[in-house]
Amino acid sequence: MADDSCDIFISGGGVAGLAAAAVFGAAGLSVTVADPAPPVTDAGSDGADLRTTAFLRPARDLLVEAGLWARLEADATPLKVMRIVDAGGARTVPRVSRDFDAATIGEPAFGWNLPNWLLRRELAARLDELPGVDFRPGVGFRGLLARDDAALVTLSDGARLRARLVVGADGRDSPVREASGIGVRRVRYGQKAVVFAVTHSRPHDGVSTEVHRDGGPFTLVPLPDRDGLPCSSVVWMVRGPEAARLMALGEAAFAAEATDRSAGALGPLTPVGRRQAWPIVSQMANALTARRVALVAEAAHVVPPIGAQGLNMSLEDVSTLRDLALARPEGLGEREMLDAYARRRHPEIAARLAGVDLLNRASMAGAPPLTALRAAGLAALHDVRPVRQALMRLGLGALGRR
Ligand SMILES: Cc1cc2nc3c(=O)[nH]c(=O)nc-3n(C[C@H](O)[C@H](O)[C@H](O)COP(=O)(O)OP(=O)(O)OC[C@H]3O[C@@H](n4cnc5c(N)ncnc54)[C@H](O)[C@@H]3O)c2cc1C
């Protein structure tokens, strides 16, 4: 017998799982969300996630609907222009630089950038306001018995729950995915993303800059001023051994290398705070659903951090599930709903994975003929107006149909 019951059980209280709980809770569904690791909600604490997330417009709209945006807006930095620079020549200087300006397609911004630790803080606070949401930090998913009418979930503290739908939002090694017998296809690039924040004397003016040379892109994403100076977050993708070398450098040497690799985009860079290294893979679950189970976010798909796709795709998973749940509440978690979820999400996820994989491989290239091809390709894609505009709309509409 179950101790408790709910409409939806979410395994995983990362950014995606917490956001899913807020979205489902705001839609009037009863939700239990569990995570063995309580959220770390300030930048200075051990285990804080120092990445930032650029939310594209459809994701921002979903945060508005879930009552989250009002909490986040003041800390969100708008990204008005995406500047792509190829610096793949003999020296690290721009050879080709092109701006994709949101204003040219009538949008105020491409996206809004927010620190992940702050997202966790505000997401957890929002869950406290939602009477239908039961957040259990410090407790993990342990087992699942899926039946035709509901799933029986066992938690690490021995509690048992009956849920009509189980959402696996428990990360790239998802225990729910494993318990459902779903495998994954994983591509390893031998790359890591070194993540840190920098201040700089030159203002960023809302421009997000991606500099390509070899090993992967070096991306500067605007943040609010820090200590009275313009500030950006950096994602620097490099091959594994290079990441280890960069992580071990002293402050001054690291600052000098970061400035050089940025091709002078914002003048001298001064790293502030800690550095983190994140492994880069591309991964897709062999199925998005099993009986009474739907996988979302990194449990379903992982992409390299290029073009701000990862969490944005995850929020589209969540909004698709919410829309299907509300369209036919009596069918929550049934085969028909789960099939509809897979039909809507699978082609979109597969296409995004293939696109980001291609961009990553192009960015990793260091051989002169390949980098010359990349520079020419960038100019060609930008300089033909309809192609440029179509690409920008594709980027903005990463969450497609909303
Ligand atoms: C360097 C970098 C930069 C990025 N930048 C962007 C960006 O700008 N825009 C964007 O859209 N995306 C971005 N992404 C992707 C984004 O950060 C991820 O998609 C997102 O953080 C992953 O969220 P998640 O909740 O799926 O996984 P996770 O954060 O891994 O969360 C999974 C949770 O599941 C929990 N868990 C594990 N086991 C259990 C269990 N037994 N029971 C319950 N819970 C369990 C874990 O404790 C964890 O809290 C970036 C990624 C990287 C690496």
The ligand as a Gaussian input file, in Angstrom:
#p B3LYP/6-31G(d) Opt

LIG

0 1
 C       28.612000      24.526000     -19.249000
 C       27.141000      24.407000     -19.497000
 C       26.408000      25.545000     -19.847000
 C       25.020000      25.451000     -20.118000
 N       24.326000      26.565000     -20.520000
 C       23.023000      26.450000     -20.868000
 C       22.269000      27.577000     -21.355000
 O       22.772000      28.701000     -21.464000
 N       20.960000      27.394000     -21.712000
 C       20.362000      26.159000     -21.610000
 O       19.187000      26.032000     -21.968000
 N       21.039000      25.079000     -21.116000
 C       22.340000      25.201000     -20.757000
 N       23.033000      24.112000     -20.292000
 C       22.308000      22.886000     -20.018000
 C       21.662000      22.963000     -18.633000
 O       22.549000      23.446000     -17.661000
 C       21.194000      21.599000     -18.253000
 O       20.295000      21.146000     -19.220000
 C       20.505000      21.601000     -16.913000
 O       21.194000      22.222000     -15.891000
 C       20.361000      20.148000     -16.520000
 O       19.294000      20.089000     -15.775000
 P       18.681000      18.722000     -15.241000
 O       17.791000      19.207000     -14.154000
 O       18.129000      17.904000     -16.343000
 O       19.886000      17.828000     -14.672000
 P       20.709000      17.954000     -13.323000
 O       21.065000      19.357000     -13.025000
 O       21.833000      16.962000     -13.439000
 O       19.684000      17.502000     -12.202000
 C       19.386000      16.172000     -11.961000
 C       18.998000      16.043000     -10.487000
 O       18.601000      14.687000     -10.261000
 C       19.003000      14.362000      -8.967000
 N       19.003000      12.915000      -8.744000
 C       20.002000      12.021000      -8.977000
 N       19.629000      10.823000      -8.517000
 C       18.373000      10.950000      -8.016000
 C       17.455000      10.052000      -7.397000
 N       17.761000       8.754000      -7.162000
 N       16.244000      10.530000      -7.000000
 C       15.912000      11.829000      -7.213000
 N       16.765000      12.719000      -7.765000
 C       17.972000      12.272000      -8.162000
 C       20.388000      15.008000      -8.812000
 O       20.731000      15.171000      -7.444000
 C       20.163000      16.333000      -9.537000
 O       19.807000      17.372000      -8.646000
 C       24.392000      24.182000     -20.028000
 C       25.118000      23.028000     -19.670000
 C       26.502000      23.139000     -19.431000
 C       27.288000      21.880000     -19.099000

